[in-house]
Every structure is written in structure tokens, then in C-alpha cells.
């Protein structure tokens, strides 16, 4: 179904299902020994989408659900998520180790089924703010609580749709704009309309004190990638997963996120997807025309003091 700017979803439908799919990929990567996320599989099981539960549990093979030779599929997604998870985990570890200024505020945007607040060893005094729709926050918190898990940082839920006034909600939850923060926009920007991407980055900049850091996965437009995604997921539909990934984004040219951040005073560094895969010893993504995600990159950015003052 084509996206609209006022659409709704849950963790089993539309763009919301991608949060469950990502958790299923993390669960499978955990089974394969690539990462360690013990919360991913229980969260996927709780959502109850059979296809994703079976992938998370290792009950489906790539041969059963992925088109031979296709540029995308569940195994390619799992490999990408393993590399992405390692990359963002390392980003938070580095941010937490920073001392001048110390970063003890973390904001996870569209947190979905992310469980970093529970599985990463946060520095003492760290507060993790998780922003997502109220029903998503409530579901995850209840599921993790039922597992008896304890967070390794103070966790503050910010239950609000990012299309609404989330900066005000974040401040009400105790976020201090006078102190630096580490921000994560993982798997998010490509699911926003182009102007909403700009607005999100503007809001992050306005809320960020000197020394703040940001990590984001950046989606680069490819004219035929949506068709390739839908074709690659045909076997998923044959196995009961009714989702067309190529229909979940918004069309239109968008600003390059790293360049946009640079113009707003951030110092940004790009890591292409295939470099990230290669660094982790994982198969590279195809780069032929129309291959989904082939031009994607990961961006880390720091807001230095001197550049901040000059803006």
C-alpha cells in the first residue's frame, strides 16, 4: 500500500513491520554468532508475525525465501543488520567514552524494537531516551519487563509520533539541551518524506549542545530500487509475509544527509555500505543499476564547539 504522510501502522503492518523485520534479522545474526542481541528473538515472537518468527528462530532457510541471485533478500538483510548493529554499538561506546564534554544523554529516534538500553554497557549516569509511537513503546517495555530484564542505563520513554512535536516531548522527559547528546537515526531517514528528513535533522541540530554526536543510516535514491525490492520479496509473500518493501518509502529527490549536516555546523564522516560489509567480513551488496541500498552509506557526525559558535 502506498504511504501517505498521515498513515498509521503497528508492528505487524506497513512501515511498522520493518521494525519487526529488523529485529528478526538481529535475532538471526545472533544465532549465526555475528552479534549478541538476546532480546531480539523474544520481541519478534511477541509480535507474532509467523514468517518473521520462523526466520528469527532459524526455521527458514535463505533458499526457501530468497530469490536466487536477487540483489536483496532475508540473508542479505541479516548480513547488513549484523554490520549495522556492530557499527552503531561502536558509535555509542565511543560516545560514552568521550570525557570533554562527557556524553550521558542518548536519544534513539523511532526506537522500535531496539534493545540497546538493556544490552549495552552504558557509562554510569547515562539516560537513554527512546522515541516512538505510544503503542510501540508500550509493547516493547511490557515484553522486555516480562523477560525480567533490567536496563543498564536510566530509560525514559518518549511516546510520540515523530510527525508531531517530539522536541517538546523530549524536553518534558528531562532532556537537557545544555548538555551534549548522542543521537541515533537507524533505518529511519529513508522512510520519511524528503522535507521531513530535513526537518528532523534541523530539530536534532537545534536540540544539540556542543560536542553532540549523531549516527544515521542514509538512503540514497535509486530510480528502480523499489521495483527490485518488491521483486526480491516475492518469495516472502509466498511464505505468508504480505509486505512490499519498495512501497514503504516516499518518492522524490532528497537532500544528501551528510552534506545537509555539514551546512549546519556538523562534521560528518561517511562509510559506504559495502565498506562496512567488507570490514566485517560479510558478502558485499551488488552495485548494478537498481540494486537496492547499493549507494547507501552510514554517517557519523560531531558538532564541534568552534563551528557551533560560527553558525
C-alpha positions in Angstrom: 0.0 0.0 0.0 1.3 3.4 -0.9 2.4 5.6 2.0 0.7 8.8 2.9 2.0 11.4 5.4 -0.8 10.7 7.8 -0.9 6.9 7.6 -1.0 4.6 10.6 0.6 1.2 11.4 1.6 -1.2 14.1 4.5 -3.6 14.5 2.9 -6.1 12.1 1.8 -3.8 9.3 3.2 -1.3 6.8 6.4 0.5 7.8 5.9 -0.6 11.4 6.6 -4.2 10.3 10.1 -3.2 9.3 10.9 -2.8 13.0 9.9 -6.4 13.5 11.8 -7.4 10.4 15.0 -5.7 11.6 14.6 -7.4 15.0 14.2 -10.7 13.2 17.4 -10.0 11.3 19.2 -9.2 14.5 17.9 -12.4 16.1 19.1 -14.5 13.1 22.5 -12.7 13.2 22.7 -13.6 16.9 22.0 -17.2 16.1 24.8 -17.0 13.5 27.2 -15.7 16.1 27.6 -12.3 14.3 26.2 -10.1 17.1 24.8 -10.6 20.6 21.2 -9.4 21.0 19.3 -11.8 23.3 16.2 -9.7 23.3 15.6 -9.7 19.5 14.0 -13.1 19.2 11.7 -12.8 22.2 10.4 -9.4 20.9 9.8 -10.9 17.4 7.9 -13.8 18.9 5.8 -11.4 20.9 4.8 -9.5 17.8 3.5 -12.8 16.3 4.2 -12.5 12.6 4.8 -16.1 11.7 7.3 -15.5 8.8 9.5 -13.2 10.9 9.3 -15.6 13.9 10.4 -18.5 11.8 13.3 -16.5 10.3 14.4 -15.3 13.7 14.3 -18.9 15.0 16.4 -20.3 12.2 13.5 -22.3 10.8 13.5 -20.8 7.4 16.5 -21.1 5.0 17.6 -18.4 2.6 16.9 -20.8 -0.2 13.3 -21.1 0.8 12.6 -17.3 1.0 15.2 -15.5 -1.2 15.1 -15.4 -5.0 18.3 -16.9 -6.4 20.7 -14.2 -7.5 18.4 -11.4 -6.3 20.1 -8.2 -5.1 18.1 -8.3 -1.8 16.6 -10.9 0.5 16.4 -12.0 4.1 20.0 -13.2 4.2 21.4 -10.0 2.7 19.3 -8.1 5.1 20.6 -10.1 8.0 24.2 -9.6 7.0 23.6 -5.8 6.6 22.0 -5.7 10.0 24.9 -7.5 11.6 27.3 -4.9 10.2 25.0 -2.0 11.1 24.5 -3.2 14.6 28.2 -3.5 15.2 28.8 -0.1 13.7 26.1 1.7 15.9 27.1 -0.2 19.0 30.7 1.0 18.5 29.4 4.6 17.9 27.7 4.5 21.3 30.7 3.0 23.0 32.9 5.8 21.6 30.4 8.5 22.5 30.2 7.2 26.1 33.9 7.1 26.5 34.2 10.8 25.5 35.1 12.9 28.5 35.3 16.5 27.3 32.5 17.0 27.3 31.1 13.8 28.7 28.0 12.4 26.9 25.5 11.0 29.2 22.3 11.6 27.2 21.4 9.2 24.4 18.4 9.6 22.1 17.2 6.7 19.9 14.8 8.0 17.3 12.0 5.7 16.1 13.4 3.2 18.6 11.1 0.3 17.5 12.3 -3.0 19.0 15.8 -1.7 19.7 17.1 -3.1 23.0 20.4 -1.3 23.3 19.3 0.3 26.6 19.3 -3.2 28.0 22.2 -4.9 26.3 24.9 -2.3 26.0 27.2 -1.4 29.0 26.4 2.3 29.4 28.6 4.6 31.3 27.4 5.4 34.8 24.8 8.2 34.8 23.6 7.7 31.2 20.0 8.3 30.4 18.6 6.7 27.2 15.6 8.4 25.7 13.5 6.2 23.4 11.2 8.0 21.0 8.4 6.1 19.1 4.7 5.8 18.8 3.0 5.2 22.2 1.8 1.7 21.3 5.2 0.6 20.1 6.9 1.9 23.3 4.2 0.2 25.5 4.5 -3.1 23.7 8.3 -3.2 23.9 8.5 -2.2 27.5 5.9 -4.7 28.6 7.6 -7.5 26.6 11.1 -6.8 28.0 9.7 -6.4 31.5 8.1 -9.8 31.2 11.6 -11.2 30.5 12.8 -9.8 33.8 15.4 -7.7 32.0 17.0 -4.7 33.7 18.3 -1.7 31.7 21.9 -0.8 32.1 21.0 2.9 31.9 18.1 5.0 33.0 15.5 4.6 30.3 12.9 7.3 29.7 10.2 6.6 27.2 9.1 9.5 24.9 5.8 8.1 23.4 5.1 10.4 20.5 4.9 10.1 16.7 7.9 11.9 15.1 5.4 13.7 12.9 4.3 15.6 16.0 6.1 18.0 18.4 8.6 15.4 19.6 11.3 18.0 20.6 8.9 19.4 23.2 8.0 15.9 24.4 11.7 15.1 24.7 12.4 18.2 26.8 9.5 17.3 29.0 11.0 13.9 29.6 14.1 15.6 31.0 16.4 16.1 28.0 18.8 18.9 28.7 19.6 21.0 25.7 22.6 22.4 27.5 24.4 19.1 27.7 25.7 17.1 24.7 23.9 14.0 23.4 24.4 11.0 21.2 21.7 10.6 18.6 20.8 7.5 16.5 18.6 7.6 13.4 18.9 3.9 12.4 16.9 2.7 9.5 14.7 5.9 9.6 15.6 8.6 7.1 14.5 6.6 4.0 11.0 6.1 5.4 10.5 9.9 5.8 9.3 12.3 3.1 12.2 14.4 1.9 11.1 17.5 3.7 10.5 15.6 6.9 14.1 14.3 6.8 15.3 17.9 6.6 13.0 18.9 9.5 14.2 16.0 11.6 17.9 17.0 11.1 17.1 20.6 11.8 15.3 19.6 15.1 18.3 17.5 16.1 20.7 20.4 15.4 18.5 22.8 17.4 18.5 20.5 20.4 22.2 19.6 20.3 24.8 21.2 22.6 28.5 21.4 21.6 30.1 18.0 21.4 27.0 16.2 20.5 27.2 13.2 18.1 24.9 11.6 15.6 24.8 8.4 13.7 22.4 7.8 10.8 21.8 5.3 8.0 21.5 7.4 4.8 19.3 6.2 2.0 20.3 7.3 -1.5 17.6 7.4 -4.2 17.8 4.8 -6.9 15.1 5.1 -9.6 14.4 1.3 -9.8 15.3 0.1 -6.3 11.7 -0.1 -5.2 10.9 -2.4 -8.1 13.9 -4.5 -7.2 12.9 -4.7 -3.5 9.4 -5.8 -4.4 10.7 -8.5 -6.8 13.1 -9.8 -4.3 10.4 -10.2 -1.7 8.1 -12.3 -3.9 9.1 -15.5 -2.0 8.4 -13.7 1.3 4.8 -13.3 0.1 4.7 -16.9 -1.0 5.6 -17.8 2.6 2.9 -15.6 4.1 4.6 -12.2 4.6 2.4 -9.7 2.9 4.7 -6.7 2.6 6.1 -4.8 -0.3 9.3 -3.0 0.9 9.5 -1.0 -2.3 6.3 0.8 -1.4 7.2 1.9 2.1 9.4 4.9 1.3 8.5 8.3 -0.2 9.4 9.3 -3.7 11.2 12.4 -4.7 14.8 13.8 -4.5 16.0 14.4 -1.0 19.0 16.3 0.4 22.1 14.4 1.0 22.1 14.0 4.8 25.8 14.3 5.4 26.1 17.5 3.2 23.0 18.9 4.9 24.5 18.3 8.3 27.8 19.9 7.2 26.0 23.1 6.2 24.5 23.2 9.7 27.8 23.0 11.5 28.3 19.3 12.0 31.5 17.5 11.0 30.3 14.4 9.1 32.1 11.2 8.0 30.6 8.8 5.5 31.1 5.0 5.5 29.7 3.3 2.4 27.6 0.2 3.0 30.0 -2.1 1.1 32.9 -0.8 3.1 31.1 -1.6 6.3 30.2 -5.1 5.0 33.8 -5.7 3.9 35.2 -4.5 7.3 33.0 -7.2 8.9 33.9 -9.9 6.5 30.4 -10.1 5.1 29.3 -10.5 1.4 29.1 -7.2 -0.5 25.9 -5.7 -1.8 25.5 -5.7 -5.5 26.1 -2.4 -7.2 24.5 -2.9 -10.6 21.8 -0.3 -11.5 18.7 -0.6 -9.4 20.3 -2.8 -6.8 18.6 -1.7 -3.5 20.7 0.0 -0.9 23.8 -0.2 -3.1 24.6 3.5 -2.7 23.5 3.8 1.0 26.1 4.9 3.5 26.4 5.4 7.2 27.1 8.8 8.6 28.6 9.8 11.9 28.7 13.5 12.8 30.1 15.6 15.6 29.0 19.1 16.5 32.3 20.9 17.3 32.4 23.9 19.6 34.1 26.3 17.3 31.9 25.5 14.3 28.8 25.6 16.5 29.7 29.2 17.6 30.1 30.3 14.0 26.7 29.1 12.8 
